[in-house]
Amino acid sequence: MTAMLGAVAEALADAHRREWAFVLAATVRVAGDLDVAAVVRRGDPAGEPASV
């Protein structure tokens, strides 16, 4: 079970490394502003979604 969780964590980390730029670019396109996109992507540290 632990090996499977490690493999899943590695796959997620790999996908994040490969795709984060695409996700950020799409968010900038939708938001129209890099600063707004950064806030949306980061969210609230308390776990609540950022209100934009």
N, CA, C and O atoms as CSV, one atom per row, in Angstrom:
chain,resi,resn,atom,element,x,y,z
A,1,MET,N,N,0.828,-1.198,0.000
A,1,MET,CA,C,0.000,0.000,0.000
A,1,MET,C,C,0.865,1.251,0.000
A,1,MET,O,O,0.593,2.198,-0.738
A,2,THR,N,N,1.927,1.257,0.843
A,2,THR,CA,C,2.799,2.418,0.927
A,2,THR,C,C,3.500,2.677,-0.400
A,2,THR,O,O,3.660,3.828,-0.807
A,3,ALA,N,N,3.921,1.606,-1.078
A,3,ALA,CA,C,4.579,1.761,-2.376
A,3,ALA,C,C,3.622,2.368,-3.395
A,3,ALA,O,O,4.028,3.185,-4.222
A,4,MET,N,N,2.350,1.970,-3.338
A,4,MET,CA,C,1.373,2.516,-4.266
A,4,MET,C,C,1.147,3.996,-3.985
A,4,MET,O,O,1.055,4.794,-4.917
A,5,LEU,N,N,1.057,4.372,-2.709
A,5,LEU,CA,C,0.886,5.784,-2.361
A,5,LEU,C,C,2.083,6.600,-2.814
A,5,LEU,O,O,1.928,7.726,-3.288
A,6,GLY,N,N,3.286,6.033,-2.670
A,6,GLY,CA,C,4.486,6.719,-3.143
A,6,GLY,C,C,4.459,6.920,-4.646
A,6,GLY,O,O,4.856,7.975,-5.141
A,7,ALA,N,N,3.992,5.916,-5.378
A,7,ALA,CA,C,3.899,6.015,-6.834
A,7,ALA,C,C,2.862,7.064,-7.240
A,7,ALA,O,O,3.074,7.818,-8.190
A,8,VAL,N,N,1.757,7.107,-6.527
A,8,VAL,CA,C,0.721,8.109,-6.811
A,8,VAL,C,C,1.261,9.505,-6.523
A,8,VAL,O,O,1.069,10.418,-7.325
A,9,ALA,N,N,1.928,9.678,-5.396
A,9,ALA,CA,C,2.497,10.982,-5.047
A,9,ALA,C,C,3.518,11.417,-6.097
A,9,ALA,O,O,3.553,12.587,-6.479
A,10,GLU,N,N,4.338,10.494,-6.560
A,10,GLU,CA,C,5.335,10.814,-7.592
A,10,GLU,C,C,4.652,11.198,-8.901
A,10,GLU,O,O,5.079,12.139,-9.569
A,11,ALA,N,N,3.596,10.476,-9.273
A,11,ALA,CA,C,2.869,10.789,-10.507
A,11,ALA,C,C,2.228,12.175,-10.415
A,11,ALA,O,O,2.248,12.933,-11.385
A,12,LEU,N,N,1.666,12.504,-9.262
A,12,LEU,CA,C,1.067,13.835,-9.088
A,12,LEU,C,C,2.128,14.931,-9.143
A,12,LEU,O,O,1.915,15.974,-9.761
A,13,ALA,N,N,3.261,14.696,-8.501
A,13,ALA,CA,C,4.344,15.678,-8.526
A,13,ALA,C,C,4.855,15.874,-9.951
A,13,ALA,O,O,5.137,17.000,-10.361
A,14,ASP,N,N,4.975,14.783,-10.706
A,14,ASP,CA,C,5.427,14.870,-12.094
A,14,ASP,C,C,4.428,15.649,-12.940
A,14,ASP,O,O,4.823,16.504,-13.733
A,15,ALA,N,N,3.147,15.364,-12.780
A,15,ALA,CA,C,2.114,16.094,-13.526
A,15,ALA,C,C,2.133,17.575,-13.173
A,15,ALA,O,O,1.964,18.423,-14.049
A,16,HIS,N,N,2.333,17.888,-11.917
A,16,HIS,CA,C,2.396,19.287,-11.483
A,16,HIS,C,C,3.566,19.991,-12.154
A,16,HIS,O,O,3.413,21.103,-12.659
A,17,ARG,N,N,4.732,19.354,-12.165
A,17,ARG,CA,C,5.920,19.957,-12.794
A,17,ARG,C,C,5.704,20.177,-14.287
A,17,ARG,O,O,6.133,21.192,-14.835
A,18,ARG,N,N,5.042,19.234,-14.942
A,18,ARG,CA,C,4.851,19.341,-16.391
A,18,ARG,C,C,3.751,20.319,-16.773
A,18,ARG,O,O,3.851,20.961,-17.818
A,19,GLU,N,N,2.713,20.454,-15.971
A,19,GLU,CA,C,1.511,21.165,-16.390
A,19,GLU,C,C,1.257,22.513,-15.719
A,19,GLU,O,O,0.333,23.221,-16.118
A,20,TRP,N,N,2.058,22.894,-14.699
A,20,TRP,CA,C,1.720,24.102,-13.954
A,20,TRP,C,C,1.725,25.346,-14.834
A,20,TRP,O,O,0.894,26.234,-14.643
A,21,ALA,N,N,2.644,25.429,-15.794
A,21,ALA,CA,C,2.712,26.608,-16.658
A,21,ALA,C,C,1.453,26.723,-17.521
A,21,ALA,O,O,0.938,27.821,-17.731
A,22,PHE,N,N,0.962,25.588,-18.018
A,22,PHE,CA,C,-0.262,25.597,-18.822
A,22,PHE,C,C,-1.452,26.066,-17.989
A,22,PHE,O,O,-2.265,26.866,-18.452
A,23,VAL,N,N,-1.549,25.568,-16.764
A,23,VAL,CA,C,-2.655,25.952,-15.885
A,23,VAL,C,C,-2.580,27.440,-15.553
A,23,VAL,O,O,-3.599,28.130,-15.571
A,24,LEU,N,N,-1.386,27.938,-15.252
A,24,LEU,CA,C,-1.228,29.358,-14.946
A,24,LEU,C,C,-1.583,30.212,-16.163
A,24,LEU,O,O,-2.272,31.224,-16.029
A,25,ALA,N,N,-1.117,29.812,-17.350
A,25,ALA,CA,C,-1.426,30.565,-18.566
A,25,ALA,C,C,-2.930,30.600,-18.834
A,25,ALA,O,O,-3.469,31.640,-19.213
A,26,ALA,N,N,-3.599,29.478,-18.641
A,26,ALA,CA,C,-5.051,29.436,-18.842
A,26,ALA,C,C,-5.764,30.326,-17.831
A,26,ALA,O,O,-6.739,30.999,-18.168
A,27,THR,N,N,-5.274,30.327,-16.585
A,27,THR,CA,C,-5.883,31.173,-15.558
A,27,THR,C,C,-5.681,32.643,-15.875
A,27,THR,O,O,-6.584,33.452,-15.661
A,28,VAL,N,N,-4.499,33.002,-16.387
A,28,VAL,CA,C,-4.242,34.392,-16.790
A,28,VAL,C,C,-5.173,34.777,-17.934
A,28,VAL,O,O,-5.721,35.879,-17.943
A,29,ARG,N,N,-5.354,33.874,-18.899
A,29,ARG,CA,C,-6.264,34.173,-20.018
A,29,ARG,C,C,-7.670,34.446,-19.513
A,29,ARG,O,O,-8.319,35.393,-19.958
A,30,VAL,N,N,-8.140,33.633,-18.599
A,30,VAL,CA,C,-9.503,33.799,-18.083
A,30,VAL,C,C,-9.615,35.049,-17.218
A,30,VAL,O,O,-10.562,35.824,-17.353
A,31,ALA,N,N,-8.633,35.241,-16.320
A,31,ALA,CA,C,-8.679,36.373,-15.398
A,31,ALA,C,C,-8.303,37.684,-16.081
A,31,ALA,O,O,-8.767,38.752,-15.681
A,32,GLY,N,N,-7.461,37.603,-17.115
A,32,GLY,CA,C,-7.025,38.799,-17.811
A,32,GLY,C,C,-5.941,39.569,-17.079
A,32,GLY,O,O,-5.596,40.679,-17.484
A,33,ASP,N,N,-5.396,39.004,-16.011
A,33,ASP,CA,C,-4.408,39.709,-15.201
A,33,ASP,C,C,-3.563,38.688,-14.450
A,33,ASP,O,O,-4.095,37.790,-13.799
A,34,LEU,N,N,-2.232,38.831,-14.545
A,34,LEU,CA,C,-1.340,37.883,-13.887
A,34,LEU,C,C,-1.478,37.934,-12.376
A,34,LEU,O,O,-1.436,36.890,-11.725
A,35,ASP,N,N,-1.644,39.123,-11.797
A,35,ASP,CA,C,-1.788,39.234,-10.341
A,35,ASP,C,C,-3.063,38.548,-9.858
A,35,ASP,O,O,-3.044,37.849,-8.845
A,36,VAL,N,N,-4.160,38.741,-10.568
A,36,VAL,CA,C,-5.416,38.079,-10.206
A,36,VAL,C,C,-5.263,36.575,-10.343
A,36,VAL,O,O,-5.735,35.822,-9.492
A,37,ALA,N,N,-4.607,36.131,-11.408
A,37,ALA,CA,C,-4.406,34.696,-11.618
A,37,ALA,C,C,-3.580,34.093,-10.490
A,37,ALA,O,O,-3.855,32.976,-10.051
A,38,ALA,N,N,-2.572,34.820,-10.016
A,38,ALA,CA,C,-1.737,34.317,-8.922
A,38,ALA,C,C,-2.556,34.172,-7.646
A,38,ALA,O,O,-2.380,33.205,-6.905
A,39,VAL,N,N,-3.442,35.115,-7.385
A,39,VAL,CA,C,-4.291,35.041,-6.191
A,39,VAL,C,C,-5.257,33.871,-6.308
A,39,VAL,O,O,-5.461,33.132,-5.345
A,40,VAL,N,N,-5.850,33.702,-7.481
A,40,VAL,CA,C,-6.796,32.604,-7.692
A,40,VAL,C,C,-6.080,31.273,-7.523
A,40,VAL,O,O,-6.607,30.355,-6.893
A,41,ARG,N,N,-4.887,31.167,-8.081
A,41,ARG,CA,C,-4.138,29.910,-8.006
A,41,ARG,C,C,-3.714,29.608,-6.581
A,41,ARG,O,O,-3.764,28.456,-6.149
A,42,ARG,N,N,-3.297,30.632,-5.845
A,42,ARG,CA,C,-2.795,30.431,-4.484
A,42,ARG,C,C,-3.938,30.196,-3.512
A,42,ARG,O,O,-3.837,29.340,-2.632
A,43,GLY,N,N,-5.012,30.936,-3.657
A,43,GLY,CA,C,-6.138,30.806,-2.743
A,43,GLY,C,C,-5.818,31.378,-1.368
A,43,GLY,O,O,-4.768,31.992,-1.180
A,44,ASP,N,N,-6.684,31.188,-0.443
A,44,ASP,CA,C,-6.535,31.690,0.919
A,44,ASP,C,C,-5.776,30.664,1.749
A,44,ASP,O,O,-6.114,29.481,1.723
A,45,PRO,N,N,-4.743,31.104,2.494
A,45,PRO,CA,C,-4.004,30.135,3.305
A,45,PRO,C,C,-4.853,29.402,4.349
A,45,PRO,O,O,-4.464,28.338,4.832
A,46,ALA,N,N,-5.998,29.966,4.690
A,46,ALA,CA,C,-6.884,29.337,5.658
A,46,ALA,C,C,-7.710,28.220,5.014
A,46,ALA,O,O,-8.440,27.500,5.696
A,47,GLY,N,N,-7.584,28.088,3.701
A,47,GLY,CA,C,-8.319,27.025,3.016
A,47,GLY,C,C,-9.575,27.493,2.318
A,47,GLY,O,O,-10.213,26.713,1.612
A,48,GLU,N,N,-9.942,28.737,2.497
A,48,GLU,CA,C,-11.107,29.282,1.813
A,48,GLU,C,C,-10.696,29.765,0.435
A,48,GLU,O,O,-9.606,30.320,0.296
A,49,PRO,N,N,-11.511,29.583,-0.584
A,49,PRO,CA,C,-11.174,30.083,-1.912
A,49,PRO,C,C,-11.107,31.610,-1.900
A,49,PRO,O,O,-11.874,32.272,-1.201
A,50,ALA,N,N,-10.182,32.152,-2.680
A,50,ALA,CA,C,-10.045,33.602,-2.768
A,50,ALA,C,C,-11.256,34.164,-3.513
A,50,ALA,O,O,-11.699,33.581,-4.502
A,51,SER,N,N,-11.776,35.258,-3.058
A,51,SER,CA,C,-12.882,35.934,-3.717
A,51,SER,C,C,-12.298,37.019,-4.621
A,51,SER,O,O,-11.678,37.970,-4.146
A,52,VAL,N,N,-12.505,36.864,-5.922
A,52,VAL,CA,C,-11.903,37.821,-6.863
A,52,VAL,C,C,-12.999,38.592,-7.538
A,52,VAL,O,O,-12.724,39.454,-8.372
